[in-house]
Amino acid sequence: MRCFGHILNLVAQAFLYGDDAASFELQSEAYGMLERVEEDLEHWRAKGPVGKLHNIVKFIRASPQRTEAFKAHAREQEEADIYKLAEESTAELEVIQNNATRWNSTYMMIERALLKQSELNSFIQELGLEADASRRVPTADILTSDDWKVLREVSHILEPIYNMTMRTQGWGTSGGHGRLWEVMTGMEFVLEHLEDWKVLYEDETANSAMEERRMIQGEEPELAIGVKSTPARPSTVGQIRERPSRQSRLPSRLHGYEITPLHRRRETALPARPLTSLQLNEDALPVHSRGLPT
């Protein structure tokens, strides 16, 4: 019977690096031993925002001078921000480098990066003014706003796994943690957490597939969940046909964590259409999307 900590480790490794996490780790180590830097960067970059963040942290920590330059930049940013005077200083905190062996190092890397997101973005922009390309972060590794949202989402998924690992590590003793009853309840807690996120992704995938099918068939796009546009007729100009709104199964604590909200995906994937005969059901939009200019 595998120990609880080992099961959590396998779950987190599979989530971050896929089913064959060991091969990913060995390939990265091989590139490092052979000093094939560009291939190793591309290897990590293929893992999306997490891999891009890995490359950025590696770039900053590649030399003591660059590490100190980042700290100095963070101090300048903090001094310029008058709203941080009453907060605890984070200027001296360094970015944390992860590795493919310890998944919790990836979680800590993401947590620290989210804490220093503004400093990282402005530092990368400042380096972009350098004439020497080797002193700039590669364009392919620059994190977009959507990348940062993915990182925040990954952090939210891994957080209970990390906390449960730290809580139950070691031998179970009286008055401590890690005893059998806590392992059983902890397993149920993690399973429920992951199943909630599965619901979110299933809903997003279903909505995306429905939109693609409508585009292929030449049908009108949905402007909001529960509202569908209809061709204007001489006797019904300005009217629309409504259908009952779907009941979302998404837990309330996961609202706002969608990688690409539906209204943004439609804005980029579909051409603009006149709204003379359409009415937007704003109540059907997610809370964070209401009140946005149309």
N, C-alpha and C positions, 0 to 999 in steps of 0.2 A: 504493500500500500504506500503510495507516494505521500510525502509530507505536504501539509497545506501550503507552506511557503514555496515548495517546488511547483505545485500546481499553479499558484498565482504567477510565478515566474514564467511558466510556459504560456499562460494566457496573455500576459503582457508582451512577451517576445513575439508571439504570433500576431498580435494586433499591430505592433510597430513594424515588423520586418517580414511578415508572411509566415507560411507554414515551415519554410526551410530557413529559419533564422541562422542556423549554424553555418550554412553555405555562404550567406551574406557576410557573416563575421570573418570566415576564412578568406574570402575574396578580398575584403578590405585589408586584412593583415598582409596578404600576399602583395598587394599594391604598395603597401607601406615598406615592406622589406626590399622590394625591387625599386623603390623610389620613383614609382610611376605616379607622380602627383596628380596630373591632369585626369588620369583614368580613375584614380580614387575619388577625386572630386565629382566626376560624372557618375560614379558608382553610388555615392551618397545622394547626389542630386536626383537620381531616379526615384528616391523615396519621398519626393514631394517636399512640402514646407519643412518637415522635420529634418530631412537631409540637407536642405538649403541652409537652415539654421546651424547645423553641424559644421558646414563649410565656412560660414561667417565667423563662428566662434573659433574655429581652427585658424582662420586668417588673422584674427585679432590677437590670439595667443601665440602666434608663430614667433614673435620676438618680444623681449622685455620692453623695448622701446615703443612698440605699437600698443602693448598692454597699458603702459604708463600714459601714452597719448590718449587712449580711451578714457582712462580715469580723469585726466586733466579736462577732457571735453565734458565729462559728466559733471565735474565740479563747476565748470562755467555755466552749463545748462541749469544747474541747481541754483546758483547764485542769481541767475537772471529771472528765475521763476519766483515771484514774490509770494505765490500761493503755497509754496512748500516750506516757508519759514517755520511753521509750527509742526511740520512732520519730521519724522526720523530720517536722517540723511542716508542716502543709498549710493552716494557718489563713489565711495571707496570699495563698493562691492564689485567683484570681478565676474565676468561671464564664466559659466561652468562648461567645461568640455565633456562631452559624453563619449561613450564607446559602444560598440555593438555587443559587448559581452554582458554588461550590466544595464538592464533596461531602466532601473531606477535612476541611473545617471542621466538618461535621456529625459526622464520626468523632471529632475532637478534642473537640467539645462533649460528646459522650456519654461519652468516656473521663474527662474532668474531672468530669462530673456523677456518674459512678459512684464516683469517688474521694471526692467530697464528698456522698455520698447522705444520710448521717445528718444532716449540717448543713443540707442543703436541706430535708429533711422537717421537722425541728424548727423551722427558720426560717419555713416556710410555716404551720405550726401556730401559731407565735407571732403572725404577721401575722393569722391568723384571728380573733384576739381584738380587733382594731381595730374601732372603731364605724363608721368611714368605709369604705364598701364599696370605694372607689377605692384604698384602701391595702391591700386584701387580694388575694391571688391568686384569680382566678375559679375557682369550684368545678369547672367543666368542664375546667380545666387541671391539677387536682391529680392527681399520679401515684399509682396504686395499687401494691400489691406485685406484681401481675401485670404492670403497665406497666414496672416496674423490671426484671423478669425479661426482658421483651421487649427492653428497651434493652441489657441485658447480652448477649442473644443476637445482636442487630444488631451490637454491637461485635465479638463473636467472629467473625461472618461477614465484616465489613469489615477486620479486622486484617491478614490476609495480603495483601489488595489494597493497603492503605495501605503496608505494609512493602515490597511489591514495587515500588510506585510510587516510593518514596523511594530504593530500592536501585538502580534502573535509570535514574533521571533523569539528564539530561546526555548528553554524548557519550561513547561507549565508548572507553576508553584502556587501554593496557597496564598491568596491575596494578590496574585499576579495575573498575567494574561497568557494565552496559548494553550489553555486546557481544552479538552474535547468538546465541551458544550459550546465554547466560543468559536471553535473551528467550524462546527456544524452551522451555527447561526451566521457566521461570517461568510460561509460558502453561499448560503441563501441570499445574503445581502448583496454580494458581488454579482450573483446570477441575475437577481432582479434589476440591478443597476444596468447591466449589459443588455438585458432584454428590453428595457425602456428605450435605450439608444437604438436598438434594432428596429423598434416601432417607428422611430423618427426617420431612419434611412429607408425603410420600406415605403412609408408615405411619400417621401421625396422622390424615390425611384418610380413609384406608380404615377405620380403627377407628371414627372418628366416624360415617361413613356406615352402618357395620354396626349401631352402637347405635341410630341413628335408625330404621333399617329394622325392627329388632326391636321398638322402641317402637310403631311404626305397626301392626305385625302383632300386637301384644299378647303378644309372647313375653317370657319371663323374661330379665332383663339378665344379662350376664356380670359376675361379681364380680372376676375376674382373668383375665389372658390364660391360656388353657388350661383354665379351669374354667367350667362352665355349670351353673346351677341347674336342677333338674327338679322338677315337681310331686310332692308326697309321695303315695305309694300305701300302702294298708293293709299290704302285705307288705314294703315297702322304705322305711319311715320312717327318716330319718337317713342315707340313702345318697344319693350323687350320682353322676352319670355324668361321667366325665372323658374328654377327647380329647387327643391328643398336643399338646404345647406347640409353638407356632410358632417357627421359627428366625428371630430378628431379624437383619436385614441392617444394622442401625445400627452404624456404627463406634464402638468403645468410647470414643473421645475425645469423642464427642458426647453420651454418656449424661448426663442431668441438665440438659440444655438445653431440654427440652420446655416449651412455653409453658404448656400446661394438662395436667398429668399425667392419665392415664386415671382414676385412682381419685378425683381431685377433681372431674372432669367428671361422673362418675356420681353423686357425692354431691349435687351441685347440681341435676342434671337429673332424677333419679329419686327417688320417695318412699322413705322408709326401710321396709325389710322385715324381718320377724322372721327371725332366723338359727338357729332351733331345729333346722331340718333341713338346714342348709347348712354347708359347711366351706370356709374360706378358704385357698387355696393361696398362702401368703405368699412362697414361693420364686419364684412367677411374677411378683411385683411388681418394679418398678425398685428398685435398691439404696437410693435415697434415700427410698423410700416404705415400706420394711420397718420394722416395730416401731411404726408409728403406731397410736394408739388407734382401734378400729373402732366 
